[in-house]
Amino acid sequence: MQQKTLIAIVIGVLVVLAGAYFYFIKDTNLPKDDSDSSAVVARVNGIEITQNDLDAYELKMLAEQQIDKASLDEEALGQLKAQALDSLVSQSLLEQAVKKDGTKVSKSDIDKQIETIKGQFENEEAYQSALSTQGTTEDILRTEIEKDLVTQKYLEKVLNLKSITVTEEEIKAAYDQESAVNENLAELSEISEQIKAFITQQKQQELFATYLQELKADAEIEILNQE
């Protein structure tokens, strides 16, 4: 079995809802720039985001898209930094909202996720090796899984995700739109459930984006000058 990195295996709710990063990144082999890693680049309701947070997030985005930072011009680097900072602000706001709400998950829920991850490896030794390679421990992994599960539970509640419905008309309209540009598209009956899942995800994203804007509107966000 091909081993997958833990970061790729752990399912984070923002991947589903917004395509945003909600995992930790702790790889001592990642390059660092010359910025002061402790410098504060933003404050969100008094919670600080440091240059180190921003650098790590930027590197994560580059790694996901398999882009060499050296290949980016000044404008592209600026866009990368702005996108990373906006995502970190959103992440901080969401973490604060979840903490204020007091949402909890059970130990058994976390255990199930750990077992799912372990199942991706040939044996316990391979699993522990992956943890070591990522520069982390199972305790840290459990903490991150708990954060993801708590956030997912919170969003399911506050956004009322179970109320989302997709009509046959919406499925047919999406199919017709795609078939107009893809003559090799399978029959509607074969991919109806896939289209339904896609539309559901779009609606989740819209709800989440609206909710984030509400959080931002009510927050005190201070973006500091950056070198």
N, C-alpha and C positions, 0 to 999 in steps of 0.2 A: 504493500500500500504506500502510495506517495504521501509523505508527511507534509502536512500543511502547518504554517505558522499559527501560533495561538491567536495572533491579532486577526488573521483571516477567518478563524473558526468562530470566535466569540461573536454572537449575534447582538448588535447594538440597535436599539430602536430607531435611532436617527437614520440609519442606513435604509430602513424601511420607509420612514415617514418623510425624510427630507434629504437623503443622500449625504447627510453631514457626518462629520467625524465625532464619535462619542467614545472612543477607546483611549486608553493610555498608550503612550509610546515611550519605551525605555530601552534604548539600544545604545550602548556605550560606544559602538563603532560609528555612529553617525557623526559627520563632520560638523563642527561648530564654526560660526563666523566670529568676527572680532568684536561684536557688540557686548556691552556689559550685560551678562545674563540675568543679573539681579535688578536691572533697571525696570521701573514700572512703565508700561506702555498704555495702560488703560485702567480705569476703576469702574466697577459696575456695582452700584449701591454700596460703595465703599470697599468692595472686594477687589483685590489687585490682580491684574494680569501682567506677568513679567515678560521681559524680552526672551527669556529662556522658553516660556510657554509658547510664544509666538514663533520662535525659531523651530521648535520641535514640530509645531503644527504645520509650518510651511514645508518642512522636510517630509512629513507624512503625506502631504498633498502631492508633492513632487514624486514620491515613491509610488503612490497609487496610480499616477498617470504615466509613470515611467519616463519622466522628464529630467534631463540634466540641468541643474540650476545654472551652470555656466553657459548654457545655450540661450538663456533668456536675456532679452535686452532690458533697458532701464524701465520702459513702459510696462512690459510684461511682469517684471519683478514687483513693480508698484501695485499692479493688479493682484498679484499673488498675495502680497502682504495685506492689502485691503480686505481681500476675501477671507484670508486666514484670521485676521483680527475680528471681522464681523462674526465669523463662526464661533470664535472663542467668547465673544460677548454674549451671543445667543446661548452658548453652552452654560455660561455662568448664570444667566438669568433663569434658565431651566433648572439648574441645580438648586438655586435659591428657592424657586417655587416648590420644587419637590420636597426640600428640607422643611419648608414652612408648613406644607400640607401634612407631613408626618407619615407618608405612605410607607408601608413595610411589606417585606416578602418573607416567606418561611425559609428555614434552613434547608428543608427538603427540596424546595424549588431551586436553590443554589446548587445543592448536591446533584440534582438531575442534569444541570448544565455542565457541571464538572465531569460527570460520567459520560455525557455526550462528547465532550472534548477528548477525554481519554480514549474513547472508542475510535477516534481518528488515527490512533497510533497503534503500532504492532504490539507493544507491551508497555509496562510501567517504566522500564528503563528509557525507552524512546520518548515517552511523555516527559520524564524528568529532564532528559537531555534537551528537549525543546524549551522547557522552562528556563534552563540554564543559558541556552543560546539567546533567549530573549532578555536575559539579564533580570529575571524576575523569579518569583516564588509562587507556590500554590496559594498561599495566604493573600498575596497581592492580587492574584488572578480572581480569587473568590470575592475580594472587595470590589473589583471592577465589574464582575458579573452581577453582584448585588446592586450596584449602582444602575446598571443597564435594566435589570428586571424591575427595580423600583420605578425607574423613569417610565418604562413601558406601561406598567400598571397605572401610574399617575396619568399618563396621557390618554390611555384608554378610557379613564374615568372623566377627566376634565374636557376632553374633546368628544366624548360620547361616540367613540368609534364604532361601537356595535350598531349604532343607528344608521350607518351608511348603507344605502341600497343602490343597486345598479339595475336599471330596467333593460328589457329586451331591446327596446328602441335605441338605447344608448350603445348597447353591444353591436347592434346592426349598423348604426351610424359610424362607429369606430372601424368596423370591418370594411364598410364601403369606402371609407377614406383611405385605408391602407391598401385595399385591393386596386384602387385607382392608380397607384404608383408601383404596385408589386403584382405582376401578372402570375407569379408562381405561388401566390398565397394559397394555403390549404383551404378546404371547405370550411364554412362558418361552423358547422356542427362539430368539426374536429378541434377547433381552437377557441370555441366560445368561452370556456372556463378561463383560458389564459387571458382573453380580452377582458373578461369580467374582473379578474385579479388586477390587471393593469389599470383599469378605470377606477377600481377601489383604491389603489395606491395613489392615483392622481388626486382623488378626493381627500385622502388622508393628508397628502402634501399641502393641499390648499387650506385645510383646517389648521394644520400645524403652522403654516406661514402666517395666517391671520392671527393665531394665538401668540406667536413670537412678536408680531408687531404690537399687539396689545401689551405684552410684557415690556417692550422697549418704550412704549409711550408713557408707561407709569414708572419707569426707572430713572435713576440718576446715573447717566453714563458719561464718563469723562475720558476722552481720547487725548493722550498727552503727545507732545512733540516727539518725533522719532528721528534719529540720525539717518 
